[in-house]
Amino acid sequence: MKHNISDLLDRYPAEDVELGGITPYSSTRIKEITMKKIMNANTSATQAKARARIRPTRLLIAAAVVAALSVSALAATHMFKGGELFGDVFSQDRGSALSQGQMDAIDRLVQTFQGQDGSIPAAVTDNGASITPIAALADENIYYLRLRVEAPEGTALPDLDWDRDEAVYQLFGPEAADRLTLEPAQGAYPADAFGYQLNFRPLPDSEPNDNVKEFVVQFTNLSDEGIALNDGVSKRLTIHGLWTQDSDKVYTPIFTGEFAFDIGLNFQSQLLDLAVDGLTWSTRAEDGFRGVAYDVTNTVKQMSLSPLSLSYRYTTTLPKDNNWIGAGLGPVEIVLKDGTAILCIQGCDTDVGDSQIGTRELEGFVVFDQPLDLSQVDYVQYGENKIPVNAG
């Protein structure tokens, strides 16, 4: 079944348009998100330890998709490594370059669309414009795609500043026929199971008055049935042009056409499974406004790390029929060998079944704002549980 971008005019406020995001949810996830709030739970004593902390993890948001790479950088005919194509995407907010280990982690995950000789592949061209997929960086939960967009000759694509221009680029228009879509091969997944959130941004341009602009597009996995974004299943991305959108949500087409690519093939998993089965965390979840409280125990069934995200599955005693307190895994920190602790901020988890009477089973993930060098991870702290990590 198709999962298109929802009506932008109704669901996407103008002040936020520069992220370009909108969410084609699966039917199950719509129910989950509307029913849940983040659990109001006690903070584990381990989180109060005096450590130097960074907070580079959030769920279902753009991962600071702004890079210093210019479009002219890709004109050179050599094979780019993943660090060159995506390194600055993650280092921009940090204010410093990624470590060599982080760059190596990106290199191992990146899928380039370049030819064996390092040349940029043939673009999809329509009505004098062309769009070219350059490279992709993906794991089970998150997918970054770098695109080169070339408008018809003589059309300038300047850098747009929302504060100055009160306009942004959009890879979709206001009508249903103009919407960007990502569609898996027919019959590959159960009906209504595939869903995602879309975010994108143009990259800074060293030649802002020419007709070329590059974008990094981000898909965050909101699917059911254990569907992964890097599972090798054909996924057809279709873009119908490039528009600008102003503060009144008026769309102005720069060019239109049909530009389609298969971006779902040839990805490998780099998940590191952790020894967590049976670990527990208990808390008292309270909603003081409504006077509702529950004694909750979570039991972890599965937890895994990739350089881009943390995935987990657990059971909880929090009742499914409570409408005020959402289930959450609990406090998780990734502790590096240098003592740095990365706090994993979780969002709404998804019910995947009842394991027994009175106990629910849920799953979720956290996307990192910075790629993780697994070789530098010492352990994962879950509540009072210290989980060793051996990345080899």
N, C-alpha and C positions, 0 to 999 in steps of 0.2 A: 504494500500500500504506500502511496506517496505521502511524504511528510514535508509539506511546504512551509515557507515562512508565513507566519500569521499576518493579519492585516496591520501593516505598520502604522497607518494613520490613527488607529484606535489604540494600539498597544505599545507604542514606542515614543516616549516624550522627547520633544525637540532638544531639550537641554542635555540629553544623553546620547544623541544620535552619533556622536563621533566614534563610539564603540561599534556601531553597525550591528548590534546584537539583536537577535530575536530567537524564540525558542519553539521549535516544532516538537512538542512533547509526545511521548507514547501515552496511550490512554491510561495505563496504570500509574504512570508518574504524575499525571495531572491530578489524580485523586490523592496521591501521597503528598504532593507539595501543598495542595490546598488544605489538607487536614493537619499539617504538622507545624510545630514551632520548635526552635532549638530547645533541647532539654535544659531546664533550669536546675542544674545539678551542682553539687558541691565540688569545689576545685580540689584536686588531689594535693596532699601536702608536698608531694614531689615537685609540683609546679612552682612552689614557693622557694625552692633552693636558689641560692645566689649564684647564677651562672650568667655569662654573656649570652643574650638571646637575640635571635633574629626571628622574624615572623614571615617567612617567604612562602606561606602556603595558604591558599584559599580555594573554595570549591565553586565551580561554575562561574568564573569570571575570566576576563582576558588577562593573560599573563604578561602584562606590561609590553604589549606588542608594538614597540617602537624601536627601530634600529638606526644606527648611523650609516649603514651601508647605502651607497647610492646606486642608482640603476646603471650608471656607467661601469660599475665594478664588474657586472656580469657580461660586459661586452668582450672581455678578454677570453681568449680561447684556451682555457686550461681547466682541468677537472677541479672543481671546488670541493673542499671538505665541508662537513656539516658545521664545524665551528665557524668557518668563514660565512656561511649562509644564515646561521641562526644564533651565533654566539652573542652578538650585540642585542638581539631581541630580548635576552634575559639579563644582560649586564647593565642595561640602561638605568633602571631604577636603583641599582646597587651602587652606581657611581664608580665602579672599578671593573676591570676585566675579569672574566671567569678564570678559574684555575685551569691548569693543563688537564687535570683529571676530569673536570667538568666538560671541557672541550672534547676530550676523548670520548666521554659518555655520549655526547651529541653525535660525534662522528660515527659511532657504532649503530646509531638508530636512524640516521638520515637516509632517505631514499631520494636520489637525484633523478631527474627526468632528462638529464643531459646524455648526449651520445657518448660512445666509447672514446671518441676523439676529443671530448671535452666541449664540443660545440653545443649551443643552445638548440633544442629540438625544434622541429617544424611547428609553427604556431597554428592555431585554429583561426582562420580569417573569415570575416563576413562584413559586407558593406564597407570595405576599406579599413576596418579595424581588426586587431588581432589580440588574442590572449594566449599566453604560454605558461604552462606549469613548469617551475624551475626545480623545486625540491620539496620534500615532505619530511616532517619529523613527527613520529607517532608512537604511542603505546596503546594499551587496551582502552584507555580512558580519554585520551586527548590527542588531537591531530592538528598540527600546524602545516599550512600549505603556503609556499611562496609563489606568487603569480607575477608575471610581467604583462602589463596592459599597454597596448599601443593604439592610440586613437588615430583616426584618419589623418593623412598628411596635412599640415597646416593648422591642426587643432592643438592648442596649448593646454597642458595639464599642470597648472601651477600648484605649489604647496598651498593648501587652504588652512587658515587659522580660524577656528571657530570664533574666538574673541574679536578678531579683526574682520573676517569675511562673513560671519554668521551663516556659514554654509559648510557642508562636508560632502565627501564623495560617498556614493552608495553603489554597491554592486547589484542593485535591484531597483525596480521602479515601483510605483504605487498600485499598479494593476496586477491582478492574479497572473496574467500572462507574462509579467515582467519579473516574477519572483525567482530567486536563486533556489535551486533544489539539489539535494543529494539523495539519490535513490539507489538502493541495493538491487542486485540482480533479482529478477522476478522469481519468487518461490524460495529465495535463499533463506529467509527468516519467516517465522510465524507472523500472521497478519497483525498489524498495529504494534509490533514489538520494537521496531527500529525508530529511534528518536535522537535528537541532538539539539544543542544550543550553538548558535553561530555568533562569532564576533570577528571583526576584521579592522585593520587600519592600514592606511597608506604609509609607505616608508619615506623618510626624508630623501630629497632628490637633489643631486649636485647640479642638475640642469633643469630648474623648475619651469622654464618656459618652453621646453620641447614637448613632444606629443607622447612621451613615455612615462609611465608611473608604475611602481611596484607596490604590491600589497602582501601582507601576511594575513591569511585567513585561518581562523581557529574554530574547530568543531569539538565540542565537549560531549561526551557520550551520555545520553539519557535513555538508553535502550533497556528493555527487559530481556528475559530469557538468556542471560549470560552473554549477550552479543558484545563483541569487542571491535574497536575501530581498526585494529591491525590484524584482523583474522584472515586476510587474503581474499575475502569475498569481493567480487566486482561491485564498485560503487560509482555511479555516474554523476558527476558534478556538471550542472548546466547553468550557465550564466547568460543573461539576455541583454547585457550591455552595461554601460556606466552612466550614472546620473550624478547630479548634485542635488542636495536637499537643503533648503533654507530654514530659517527659524519658524516660518509659518507652515512648515512641512509641505512646501511646494517643490515638486520634483522637476528638474530640467534635464532632459536627455542630452548626453554628450555624443553617444552613439548607441545603436541597438543592433541586435543580430542574435544568432544562436551559437554559443561557444560551449562545447561539451567535451569532457575528459573523463577517463576512468582513473580514479585516484585510489582505488581500494586494493591494488595488487602488490604482492612481493614485500610484505613487511614481516619482520621477525620479532618474537617476544624476548624480552630480557628481564622477565620477572624473577625475583629472588623470594622464594617462599620461606617464611619464618616459622619457627617451632613454637606455636602459640595455642594449639588445641587444648581447650580446657581451662585456660587462664580466665580469671574472673575479676570484675570490678563492681563494687556496690556503692550506692548512693541513695539519698532521699531526694526525690524530685518533687518540687513544690511549685504550685501556682498560688502565691499569696493573695492575689486579687480575688480569686474565686474560692479560696479556701480548700484547694484540692492538693493532696499529697500522696505519694506512693513510695514505698521502699522497693528499690529496683536493684536487681542483680543482672549484669551482663556477662555472658560466657562467650569467649572468642572461639570461633570454629576455624577461621582462616585469616591470614594476613600476609601480604606480599608487597615488595618494593620494586619499583622500576626507577630509572633515572628521572622520570617525569611525574610519577604519582605513587600514592599509597592506596592499596585496595584492601578491603576487609569484609568479613562475614561473621555474624555473631547472633546469639539468641538473647532475648531480654524478657524479663518478667513484667515489664511495663504493659498494662492492658492495651489491647488493640482498639477497644471501643472508647478509650478516653479521647476527648476532642480538644484538650487544652495543652497537653504536654507532649512534644514530639520525642521520639526515640533517638538516642545518639550513642555512639560507641563508648565515649568517655575520653579522659585526657590521654593524649598520645604525644610524645616527643621523640624525635630522631636525634640521637646524640652522636656527634662526630668524634673522631679520635683526638682532636685538638680541644675538646670540651664544649664546643659550640652546640647548643640545643635548639633544634628547629621544632617549633610548636605547630602541630597539625590542626588547623581550624576546620572542623567538620560542618557539613550542612545537613540537609534532610536525607535520611537513609530510606531505603525502599524495602517494603515487606516482600519476601520471596517465599514465604510459606510458614505454616505452623508446625514446629517440630514435635510438639506434644501439647496436651491440654494445658492452657494457661501460660504457654511460652511461645513467643513469636521469634521467627528467624528473619534477619534483615541483612542487607549488604549496602556498601557505599564506597566512596573513594575520595581522596583529596588530591588535587592537582598542585604541583609545586610551582612557585614563581621563579625558582632557580633550579636548573638541572642538578641532580644528585649524583655525586661520584660515589658509587656504592662501595668502592674499596676503602673509602675514608669513614664509613659508618662503623661505629663501635657497638652500639646497641640501640634498641628501641625501648623506651619507657612507657608502659601502659599501666596507669594507676601506680600501684606499688610493685608491679611486675617488671623485671628487667629482662629483656629478650635479647640475647646475644645475636650479633649479625656476623656471619662469616661469608664475605663476598669473594674470597679466594685471592 
